[in-house]
Amino acid sequence: MTMSSPYFTQSRSVTTRSGSGQRSGSTPAASLRSKLTGRQMDVNAAPSVAVKVEVEEVKVSEQKEPFTAPSLSADCHKLLQPSTVQPKAEPEASSQYPSRRRRRQVQLEYEKEDVASGVKREEWEPPDWKKQLDFIRNMRSGRSAPVDNLGAEKCYDAEAPAHVRRFQVLVSLMLSSQTKDQVTAAAMQKLRAHGCTVENVLNTDDKKLGELIYPVGFWRSKVRYLKQTSAMLQEEFGGDIPNTVEGLVRLAGVGPKMAHLAMDIAWNQVSGIGVDTHVHRISNRLGWLKKPTKNPEDTRKALEDWLPRELWSEINWLLVGFGQQVCLPVSPLCSVCLNQYSCPSAHKSSPAKKPKTGSPHSPGPRIKTEPGQDGAVETLNKKIVSATRRRRQTNKNQT
């Protein structure tokens, strides 16, 4: 094998090295020169060995970083040129070992991350809820339900000082628990004539205060709640009501529903949904909850989980009035409801029993229409009257 590199040109005359260091047929002088030449070759060959080791190291290191040629002589460059190793292409990512970028892009559409807790939760909303809400708006466009004219928004003195107005809103909400709006409005009218302020409530004895608010539901307990709440407002809040939900629920007789409504009406701040029996009942009937709930507080949490925040203030008076006129607690008027084809609870039979005097079976006030309004509301009025007449005739036949 003949080496063409200049590092091996001087060793061409030496093909083998015997034990005597002498080639056959050579003179002693020639043998001496051969030994000297061999030693000189060993000395000159040392750099070549070092260069070869360096080349091998470069081959190993090229797997990790690009190759940079060392500063060697021209002859060394000639030696290294054939040994240059091209960087090996990385294999394509297989399905067994997906890349990190690809994993980050995989995200389920029905999940979203809760910023506060950092826990992913499912994004859920009921089917057809927007269409159902539009129908309820249409049926409530007349604003003729008792809550529209006798609710907490109508029970305070608009000309009183701001802190007195806020206190009267809170008192009307406290009296409205388990009480019809008509009875609450009458009690508030008597309280305002007497002087519905923190100071007057504290200076009024329990007997007189009971006479003023009677016959609201649980009036004896509410007398005690009014006295305790007024005392706390005077001592801790300077006669005004708290401007936070946490502060409001500390008051005697005030729950989450009243607190959120008070924040909305008195302070004009939307802190949550006010859920009463009407909102609780209708939300379960329409299927607006992921799972059926057993109490209004669970309904409030379930609604706030998916309902857009800009609808929180509107949903209370919409559903309350809708429950007072159409979606009644017993024997709802499904035949005149615009949601009868999308409501999962529509046309379910109610227990047949004779209606009592003053029960929700009696026809409520008709929904009034305004000029230029859609005729669906007028049709609804006719259907309500017709359904009421049929129910009365059926009751007469049964008796």
C-alpha positions as CSV (number, residue, x, y, z in Angstrom):
1,M,0.0,0.0,0.0
2,T,1.5,3.3,-1.1
3,M,0.8,6.5,0.9
4,S,0.7,9.7,-1.2
5,S,0.8,12.1,1.7
6,P,4.1,14.1,2.1
7,Y,4.3,12.8,5.7
8,F,5.0,9.3,4.4
9,T,7.4,10.0,1.4
10,Q,10.6,9.4,3.4
11,S,9.6,5.9,4.5
12,R,9.2,4.4,1.1
13,S,12.6,2.6,1.2
14,V,11.6,0.9,4.5
15,T,8.9,-1.7,3.9
16,T,9.7,-4.0,6.9
17,R,11.7,-3.8,10.1
18,S,13.4,-7.0,11.0
19,G,14.9,-7.9,14.4
20,S,18.4,-6.9,13.1
21,G,17.2,-3.8,11.5
22,Q,19.0,-4.9,8.2
23,R,17.6,-5.6,4.8
24,S,18.9,-8.6,2.8
25,G,21.6,-7.7,0.3
26,S,22.5,-4.3,1.9
27,T,25.8,-3.1,3.1
28,P,26.5,-2.1,6.8
29,A,26.7,1.5,5.8
30,A,23.4,1.2,4.1
31,S,22.0,-0.5,7.1
32,L,23.2,2.3,9.3
33,R,21.7,4.9,7.0
34,S,18.4,2.9,7.1
35,K,18.3,3.0,10.9
36,L,19.0,6.7,10.9
37,T,16.4,7.3,8.3
38,G,13.9,5.2,10.2
39,R,14.5,7.2,13.4
40,Q,14.1,10.4,11.4
41,M,10.8,9.0,10.0
42,D,9.5,8.3,13.5
43,V,10.3,11.8,14.6
44,N,8.6,13.3,11.5
45,A,5.6,10.9,11.8
46,A,4.8,12.1,15.3
47,P,2.8,15.2,14.1
48,S,0.8,13.0,11.7
49,V,-0.3,10.8,14.6
50,A,-1.4,13.9,16.5
51,V,-3.2,15.1,13.5
52,K,-5.0,11.8,13.1
53,V,-6.1,11.8,16.7
54,E,-7.4,15.3,16.3
55,V,-9.3,14.3,13.2
56,E,-11.0,11.5,15.1
57,E,-12.0,13.9,17.9
58,V,-13.5,16.3,15.4
59,K,-15.6,13.4,14.0
60,V,-17.0,12.7,17.4
61,S,-17.7,16.3,18.3
62,E,-19.4,17.1,15.0
63,Q,-22.4,15.2,16.3
64,K,-23.1,18.1,18.8
65,E,-21.8,21.3,17.1
66,P,-20.7,22.5,13.7
67,F,-17.1,21.7,12.7
68,T,-14.5,24.5,12.8
69,A,-11.2,23.7,11.1
70,P,-8.2,24.2,13.3
71,S,-5.4,26.5,12.3
72,L,-3.0,24.0,10.7
73,S,-0.6,24.1,7.8
74,A,-1.6,23.6,4.2
75,D,-0.5,20.0,4.3
76,C,-2.7,19.3,7.3
77,H,-5.7,20.9,5.5
78,K,-5.1,18.5,2.6
79,L,-5.2,15.6,5.1
80,L,-8.3,16.8,6.8
81,Q,-10.3,17.7,3.7
82,P,-11.3,14.1,2.7
83,S,-12.2,13.4,6.4
84,T,-14.7,16.3,6.7
85,V,-17.9,14.9,8.2
86,Q,-21.2,16.4,7.2
87,P,-23.6,17.1,10.0
88,K,-26.1,14.3,10.3
89,A,-29.7,15.3,9.6
90,E,-32.0,14.9,12.6
91,P,-34.6,12.2,12.1
92,E,-38.2,13.3,11.7
93,A,-40.3,13.3,14.8
94,S,-42.3,10.1,14.9
95,S,-45.7,9.6,16.3
96,Q,-44.2,7.6,19.2
97,Y,-42.2,10.6,20.3
98,P,-44.0,13.8,19.4
99,S,-42.2,17.1,19.7
100,R,-42.9,19.5,22.6
101,R,-44.3,22.2,20.2
102,R,-46.8,19.7,18.9
103,R,-47.9,18.8,22.4
104,R,-48.4,22.5,23.4
105,Q,-50.7,23.0,20.4
106,V,-53.0,20.1,21.4
107,Q,-55.8,21.7,23.5
108,L,-59.4,20.6,23.9
109,E,-61.9,23.2,22.8
110,Y,-64.4,22.4,25.6
111,E,-61.9,23.2,28.3
112,K,-60.7,26.5,29.5
113,E,-58.4,27.5,32.3
114,D,-59.5,29.2,35.5
115,V,-57.1,32.1,35.9
116,A,-57.6,32.3,39.6
117,S,-57.0,28.6,40.5
118,G,-55.0,27.5,37.5
119,V,-57.4,24.4,37.1
120,K,-58.9,23.6,33.8
121,R,-62.7,23.2,33.7
122,E,-65.2,22.3,31.1
123,E,-66.9,25.1,29.2
124,W,-70.6,24.3,29.1
125,E,-73.7,26.2,28.1
126,P,-77.3,24.9,27.6
127,P,-78.5,24.4,24.1
128,D,-80.8,27.1,22.6
129,W,-80.5,29.3,25.6
130,K,-80.1,32.4,23.5
131,K,-83.3,31.7,21.6
132,Q,-85.2,30.9,24.8
133,L,-83.9,34.1,26.4
134,D,-85.1,36.2,23.4
135,F,-88.6,34.6,23.7
136,I,-88.7,35.5,27.4
137,R,-87.7,39.0,26.6
138,N,-90.6,39.1,24.0
139,M,-93.1,37.8,26.6
140,R,-91.8,40.3,29.2
141,S,-91.7,43.3,26.9
142,G,-94.9,44.7,28.4
143,R,-93.3,45.0,31.9
144,S,-96.7,44.4,33.6
145,A,-95.7,41.8,36.1
146,P,-96.0,42.6,39.9
147,V,-92.2,42.8,40.2
148,D,-92.1,45.5,37.5
149,N,-94.3,47.9,39.5
150,L,-94.0,46.8,43.1
151,G,-90.4,45.4,43.3
152,A,-87.5,46.7,45.4
153,E,-86.7,49.2,42.6
154,K,-90.0,50.9,43.2
155,C,-90.3,50.9,47.0
156,Y,-87.8,53.5,48.0
157,D,-88.3,57.3,48.2
158,A,-86.5,58.7,45.1
159,E,-86.3,62.2,46.8
160,A,-84.6,61.0,50.0
161,P,-80.9,61.3,50.6
162,A,-78.7,58.7,49.0
163,H,-77.9,56.7,52.2
164,V,-81.6,56.7,53.1
165,R,-82.6,55.4,49.7
166,R,-80.1,52.6,50.0
167,F,-81.4,51.7,53.4
168,Q,-84.9,51.5,52.1
169,V,-83.9,49.3,49.2
170,L,-82.3,46.9,51.8
171,V,-85.4,47.0,54.0
172,S,-87.7,46.2,51.0
173,L,-85.5,43.2,50.1
174,M,-85.6,41.9,53.7
175,L,-89.4,42.2,53.8
176,S,-89.9,40.5,50.4
177,S,-88.6,37.1,51.6
178,Q,-91.5,34.6,51.4
179,T,-93.9,37.5,50.6
180,K,-95.7,38.6,47.6
181,D,-94.7,41.9,46.0
182,Q,-98.1,43.5,46.7
183,V,-97.8,42.8,50.4
184,T,-94.2,44.0,50.5
185,A,-95.1,47.3,48.7
186,A,-97.9,48.0,51.1
187,A,-95.6,47.4,54.1
188,M,-93.0,49.7,52.7
189,Q,-95.5,52.4,52.1
190,K,-96.5,52.4,55.8
191,L,-92.8,52.3,56.8
192,R,-92.0,55.3,54.6
193,A,-94.9,57.3,56.0
194,H,-93.7,56.5,59.5
195,G,-90.1,57.3,58.6
196,C,-88.0,54.5,57.1
197,T,-84.5,55.5,58.4
198,V,-82.0,53.8,60.6
199,E,-82.7,56.2,63.5
200,N,-86.5,55.8,63.3
201,V,-86.4,52.1,63.1
202,L,-84.2,52.0,66.2
203,N,-86.5,54.4,68.1
204,T,-89.7,52.4,67.2
205,D,-90.7,49.7,69.6
206,D,-91.2,46.2,68.4
207,K,-94.9,46.2,68.7
208,K,-95.3,49.3,66.5
209,L,-92.8,48.0,64.0
210,G,-94.7,44.8,63.8
211,E,-97.9,46.6,63.1
212,L,-96.2,48.6,60.3
213,I,-94.9,45.6,58.4
214,Y,-97.7,43.1,59.0
215,P,-98.8,40.9,57.2
216,V,-95.5,40.1,55.6
217,G,-94.3,36.5,56.0
218,F,-92.4,35.8,59.2
219,W,-93.1,39.4,60.4
220,R,-92.0,38.7,64.0
221,S,-88.6,37.5,62.9
222,K,-88.2,40.4,60.5
223,V,-88.9,42.9,63.3
224,R,-86.0,41.4,65.1
225,Y,-83.8,41.4,62.0
226,L,-84.6,45.1,61.3
227,K,-83.6,46.2,64.8
228,Q,-80.3,44.2,64.7
229,T,-79.4,45.4,61.2
230,S,-80.2,49.0,62.0
231,A,-78.0,48.9,65.1
232,M,-75.1,47.4,63.2
233,L,-75.5,50.0,60.4
234,Q,-75.4,52.8,62.9
235,E,-72.4,51.5,64.8
236,E,-70.2,50.2,62.0
237,F,-71.3,51.9,58.8
238,G,-72.4,55.4,59.9
239,G,-76.1,54.8,59.0
240,D,-75.4,53.6,55.5
241,I,-75.4,50.0,54.1
242,P,-72.2,48.2,53.2
243,N,-71.0,48.4,49.6
244,T,-69.7,44.8,49.5
245,V,-71.4,41.4,49.4
246,E,-69.3,40.3,52.4
247,G,-70.5,43.2,54.5
248,L,-74.1,42.8,53.5
249,V,-74.4,39.1,54.4
250,R,-73.1,40.0,57.9
251,L,-76.3,41.8,58.5
252,A,-79.1,39.9,60.3
253,G,-81.7,38.4,57.9
254,V,-79.7,39.2,54.7
255,G,-78.7,36.3,52.5
256,P,-76.7,36.1,49.2
257,K,-79.8,36.8,47.0
258,M,-80.6,40.1,48.9
259,A,-76.9,41.1,49.0
260,H,-76.5,40.8,45.2
261,L,-79.8,42.6,44.5
262,A,-78.8,45.3,47.0
263,M,-75.5,45.8,45.3
264,D,-77.2,46.1,41.9
265,I,-80.1,48.4,42.9
266,A,-78.6,50.4,45.7
267,W,-74.9,50.7,44.6
268,N,-75.4,50.1,40.8
269,Q,-72.7,47.3,40.9
270,V,-73.2,43.8,39.5
271,S,-71.7,41.4,42.0
272,G,-73.7,38.3,41.2
273,I,-77.2,36.9,40.2
274,G,-80.1,37.4,42.6
275,V,-81.8,34.0,42.6
276,D,-85.1,33.6,44.2
277,T,-87.7,30.8,44.0
278,H,-88.8,31.9,40.5
279,V,-85.3,32.0,39.0
280,H,-84.5,28.7,40.7
281,R,-87.6,27.0,39.4
282,I,-87.4,28.3,35.8
283,S,-83.7,27.7,35.4
284,N,-84.2,24.0,36.3
285,R,-87.3,23.7,34.0
286,L,-85.5,25.2,31.0
287,G,-82.4,23.0,31.5
288,W,-80.1,26.0,32.1
289,L,-78.2,24.1,34.7
290,K,-75.6,21.4,34.0
291,K,-77.1,19.4,36.8
292,P,-80.5,19.9,38.6
293,T,-80.1,22.0,41.8
294,K,-82.0,21.8,45.0
295,N,-81.7,25.3,46.4
296,P,-81.4,28.9,45.0
297,E,-77.8,29.3,46.2
298,D,-76.6,26.3,44.1
299,T,-78.6,27.6,41.2
300,R,-76.8,31.0,41.5
301,K,-73.4,29.3,41.3
302,A,-74.4,27.1,38.4
303,L,-75.8,30.1,36.4
304,E,-72.8,32.3,37.1
305,D,-70.6,29.5,35.8
306,W,-71.7,29.9,32.2
307,L,-74.1,32.9,31.8
308,P,-72.3,36.0,30.5
309,R,-71.8,38.7,33.1
310,E,-73.5,41.4,31.2
311,L,-76.8,39.4,31.6
312,W,-76.6,39.0,35.4
313,S,-78.5,42.1,36.2
314,E,-81.2,41.5,33.7
315,I,-81.9,37.8,34.3
316,N,-83.5,38.4,37.7
317,W,-86.4,40.6,36.8
318,L,-86.9,38.8,33.5
319,L,-87.4,35.4,35.1
320,V,-89.2,36.7,38.2
321,G,-91.9,38.4,36.0
322,F,-92.0,35.4,33.7
323,G,-92.6,33.1,36.7
324,Q,-95.3,35.4,38.0
325,Q,-97.3,35.4,34.7
326,V,-96.5,32.4,32.6
327,C,-94.2,29.8,34.2
328,L,-96.3,29.4,37.3
329,P,-95.2,27.2,40.2
330,V,-98.3,24.9,39.7
331,S,-99.8,24.2,36.3
332,P,-97.6,26.5,34.2
333,L,-99.2,28.0,31.0
334,C,-97.0,26.0,28.7
335,S,-99.6,26.2,25.8
336,V,-99.1,30.0,25.6
337,C,-95.3,30.0,26.2
338,L,-93.1,30.7,23.2
339,N,-90.5,28.2,24.6
340,Q,-92.9,25.3,24.6
341,Y,-91.1,23.5,21.8
342,S,-87.6,23.9,23.2
343,C,-88.3,23.6,27.0
344,P,-87.6,20.1,28.3
345,S,-90.2,20.5,31.0
346,A,-93.0,21.8,28.7
347,H,-96.5,20.2,28.9
348,K,-95.7,18.0,31.8
349,S,-98.9,17.2,33.7
350,S,-99.3,18.8,37.1
351,P,-101.3,17.2,40.0
352,A,-105.0,17.8,39.4
353,K,-106.5,19.6,42.3
354,K,-109.1,22.3,43.0
355,P,-107.5,25.8,42.9
356,K,-107.8,27.8,46.1
357,T,-109.0,31.4,46.2
358,G,-106.2,33.8,45.3
359,S,-104.0,31.0,43.9
360,P,-101.8,31.6,40.8
361,H,-104.5,30.0,38.7
362,S,-106.4,33.3,38.6
363,P,-105.5,35.4,35.5
364,G,-102.9,37.9,36.1
365,P,-102.6,41.4,34.5
366,R,-102.4,41.3,30.8
367,I,-99.2,42.1,29.0
368,K,-99.5,45.5,27.4
369,T,-98.1,46.2,23.9
370,E,-96.6,49.4,22.6
371,P,-97.1,50.8,19.1
372,G,-94.8,49.2,16.6
373,Q,-94.2,46.2,18.8
374,D,-94.2,42.6,17.5
375,G,-97.7,41.0,17.5
376,A,-96.4,38.0,19.4
377,V,-97.2,39.6,22.7
378,E,-100.7,40.4,21.7
379,T,-101.3,36.9,20.7
380,L,-99.9,35.8,24.0
381,N,-102.5,37.9,25.8
382,K,-105.3,36.2,24.0
383,K,-103.9,32.7,24.7
384,I,-103.6,33.5,28.4
385,V,-107.2,34.6,28.6
386,S,-108.4,31.6,26.7
387,A,-106.4,29.1,28.8
388,T,-107.8,30.7,32.0
389,R,-111.3,30.3,30.8
390,R,-110.9,26.7,29.9
391,R,-109.4,26.0,33.3
392,R,-112.3,27.7,35.1
393,Q,-114.8,25.7,33.0
394,T,-112.9,22.4,33.8
395,N,-113.0,23.2,37.5
396,K,-116.7,23.9,37.4
397,N,-117.4,20.6,35.7
398,Q,-115.3,18.7,38.3
399,T,-117.3,20.2,41.2
